[in-house]
Amino acid sequence: MPLDPQLEAMFANQPEWPPIRTAPVPALREAVRSSSIQLPPPAVSLASIVDRTIPGPNGEIPVRIYTPEGAGPFPVTAYFHGGGFVVGDLDTQDMIARGLAAGAETIVVSVDYRLAPEHKFPAAFEDCWAATQWAAAHAAELGGDPALIAVAGDSAGGVLASACALLARDAGAPRIAAQINWYGPGIHPIPEEGSAIEFANGPVLRLEDAHYFWELHIKDESDYDDFRASPMKATSHQGLAPAFIASAECDPIRDAVEAYAPVLEKAGVEVEVKRYPGMVHGFVSWIGFLPGAQEAMADACAFAKKQFAVARQTA
């Protein structure tokens, strides 16, 4: 299927971004931030949005807490933004956190984890894991239910969510009710076949850009064998939380995203995987105006609510 017509028209009116490798990291972060904060948020109402800091392994971690309207206690979801582990903050994917909080009727703790290259692997994961533990420990204080904890993320954040679900299983707590992964690849480096070849030049994400982000993120190639970087490399995937995995058809890392689903299914994990036709990497950020993004958010929220209901019955 060709690129979604609405996206095609949007890209036709925008200048093509230069290869990411050519941009200084501070300039790249500012460019992503400037374009992201101009995007319209979803038309949802929330009870409150509060910024604060929480303790982390290397100092305080900024978080933003979104509370839905209605009567709690609510589920609590730790959400990790995308950006190749190099760019992004609490503002760049604010629209996703809003949509998730309202649609899944969950408190969302959005995490401003440390970024590469200043903070190499596993710094981002360590912050996200600390935030997941904090969200569970402080769920009641936030108006949430400590028995209903989820993890979610887009792109790099999807990798972090998958990895946190793995460590939560190994640690025995917190019990994760659902894991939501919008286009976060399960394995690295990205195999250069299939979608990686067909969509190597984007739009939005080039295969070369994905490789570059990982060069900045990892210390050396041995990190690829760590499940915290490549969730498919875990020695076992049994006993994991039910997973929702969304991929974009016109994304060079589409196949690497979808590859995690059969691994989970083989291990007996409940998985819902859906490919969104005509969509590109990062498309859920356009939830404020793009029907495909709204569909992907609605599907993820429906999945989360289903799993929260199951967890309530078995708590």
N, C-alpha and C positions, 0 to 999 in steps of 0.2 A: 504494500500500500504506500502511496506517496505521502510526503509530509502533510500534516494537517493544514488545510487551506488558510485558517486563521493565523497559524504560525508562519506559513509561507509568506503571507502578506506583511506580517510584522517584520520578518527578517529582511524582506525586500526594501524596507524603508529605514534600515539601520546599517551603519557602516560595519564592515566585517572586522572582528577583533583581530589584532595581530597575534601570532603564536605566543602563548603564555610564557614560554621560556625566555622571550626577549624582554619581558617587562620586569622591572625591579619589584620585589615582593611588596614593599609598602605601597607602591603605586597600584599594583594589582589589587591589593586589599581595598584601597580607596575606590577604585573603579567598580569593583563588585558591590561595595557598600552603597555607593552613590546610585547605581542602577537599581539595586534591590529596594532601597527605602522609598523609591518613587512608585513601586508597584502597588496597586490598590489591594487592601486587605479584604478578606471575605466579609460579607455583610452578616456578621454574627454579633450577638450580645453576650457579654461575660459579666460576672459579678464583680471581679476585680483582677487587676494585673499589678503585681508588686515586684520590684527589684530588691535584691538583697545579696548578701554573700554567705557562703557556707564554708566550713573547714575543708581543706583539701590536703593532699599529700605534700604539696610544695607551696603552702600558703592558702589564702582565701580564694574561693572560686565564685565569680559572679553568676547568679542565676536569676531567672525571671519566672515568677509563679503566676500561672493563669488559673483562675477558679471559675467554673461554670455557674450559671444561674441555677436556682433550684435548691432543694433540701439535700444535704449530705447525710452520712459521709459518702464521699465520692471515691472512685478508684484514683490512683495516683500514677502518672506516667512520666518517667524520665525521658526527655527528648534531647537529641543531639543533632545539631545543624550540620549541613553539608558544607563543602568547600575544599575538598581535596586535602584536608588536614592542615591547610595553609591559609585559607581565607575564611571569612564568615564570623559572625558574632551574634549577640542576642537580637539585633535589629534585622539582620539580613534575611532570616527566615521566621521573623515574627508572624508573618501571615500563616505559616504552616502550624505554628504552635496555637494560634487562635482557632484555626479550623479544627484542629484535633481536640482542643479543650471543649469547644461547643458541640462538635459532632459526636464525639465518643462519651460526652458527659463525664469527663475526667479532669482532675487537677493535673496540669502540665507543669513540670519543673524543667525549664529550658536551660541548658548548661553552656556557659561560655568557657569551654575547655582551652587549655594551652595549645598553641599552634606551632607547627614547624615553619621554617627550619630552626627557629630559636630553641624550640623544645622538641627534640626528636622522639620517636617511638621508644617507649610506650607512654609518654607523658599524657597525650590526649586520652588514651584508654584509662590511665590511672585516675584522671579527673572525673571521667564519666562513671567509672565504677564507684568512686567515692560519692558522687552525687546520687547514684542509684541506691547505695546503702543509706545515705542521709534521707532520701525521700521516703524510704520504707520506715526508718526509725522515727521520722517526724511526721508521718502520715496523719496521725490523729490530731496533732497540733495544727496541721494545715486544713483540717476539716475532711480528711480522707480516711480510707479504710486500709490499715496496714496489711490486710490479707489480699488486697486487690492492687498489685503492683505490675506495671507494664514498662517496657522499654520501646523506644521508637526513634527513628532517624531517617534522614534522606542522604543518599550518596555516601560520603565518608561517614556521616552519622549513622547510616544504616549498618555499615561495617561495625561501628562501635556498639550499636544496639545488639547485633548478633553476638558479638564477643562478650558483652555484659551478660546476656542470657546464658552463655556457656559457663562463665565463671560463677554465676549465681547457682546454677545446678551443681557445680563442683563444690562450692562452699556450703551448700545446703540452705542458703538464705541470701537475699530474700526470695521467697517463692514468686516466680514470675508467671503471671496469668496469660500474657500475650507479648509477642515481639512483632513490631511493625518495621518493615524495611522497604523504603522507597528507593529503588535503583542503587543499592549498595552492593558491590561485587563480593562474592563469597571467597574469591581466590585472587592471589596476586603472585607474580605479575600477570597482567591480563593476557590470556592466550591470543596470539595473533592469527585468528581464524574467524570464520563466520562474520558476525556483526562487526568485529574489530576491523575487518578488511572492508566490508561493505560501507560502513559509516566512519571510516578512519578520519575523514576530514570534517566531521561534525554534521550538522551545525551545533553550536553551543560548546560542546566538548569534542576536542580532537583526541585521537588515540595517543598522539605524542604528548598532549597536555596531561593526560592521565598518567603516563609514564613519568613525566617530569614531577608531578605532585608527589609521587611515591619516592622518587629520588630524594626529594627534600624531606620526606617524612621519616624514612628508615635510616638506621645507622649503617647497616651493611646488609647484604643479600640474605644472611641467615635469618633476619627478621621475618622474611616471607614464610618461614616454616613455623612461626608462632601463631597459634590460633587467634590471638588478640589482634593480629594483622590480617590473617587469612582464616576466617572461621571454618572453612572446609578442611583445614589441616588439623583440626581437633582429633584426638585419638578415638573419641566416641561422640555420637550425636544423639544417643538415646536419652530419653527423659527430659528433653528440652520443652520449653513452652511452645504452644501452638504459634505458627508463624504466618504472617501475611507478607508476601513478597511481590512488589510491583516493579515492572520493567517498562522501558520506553522503546517502542519499535525502532526508532531511528537514532539509536544510541550505540556508540562503538563498544560500550561495556555491557550491552544487553545480555549477551550470552553468558558472560561471567556472573551477572546477577542471577539469571535463571538457573545456572548450574547448581546453586545451593539447594534448590527445592528437591530434586530427586535424592540428594544425599540425606536430607531430613526425612523424606518419605520412607526411604529404605530403613531408617532407624526407628520408624514407627511414630514419627512426630506428625501431628496434624498440620498440614500446609495448605494455604490458598495462594496460588501464584497466578498473576494476571499480567498480560502484556497489553499495553495501551496503544492502539494503532495510531500512527501518524505523529506520535509524541516524541520529544527529544529529551536528552538528559536535563534534569533540573526542572521539569515541567510543572511539578506540583507547586512551585513558588508562584505560578500564575493562577492560583486558585481564585483570585479576585475577578477574573474575566474569562478564563479558558474552560470550556465545558469538560475537556478531557481531564484537567487538573481537579475540577470539582468532583468528577466521577471517581478518580483515584482516592481522593480524600473520603468521599462517602463510603467507598468500598472498605477502606482501612478502618474507618470508624464503626461500620457495621460489624466487621470482624472482631474488633476490640470489644464492643458491647456484648457480642455473643460469648466471647471468652470470659468476660467479667461475670456474666450471668452463670456460666458453668462453675467458675471459681467460687461464687457466693454459695452455691449449693453444696460444694465439697469442703468449704472452709471449716 
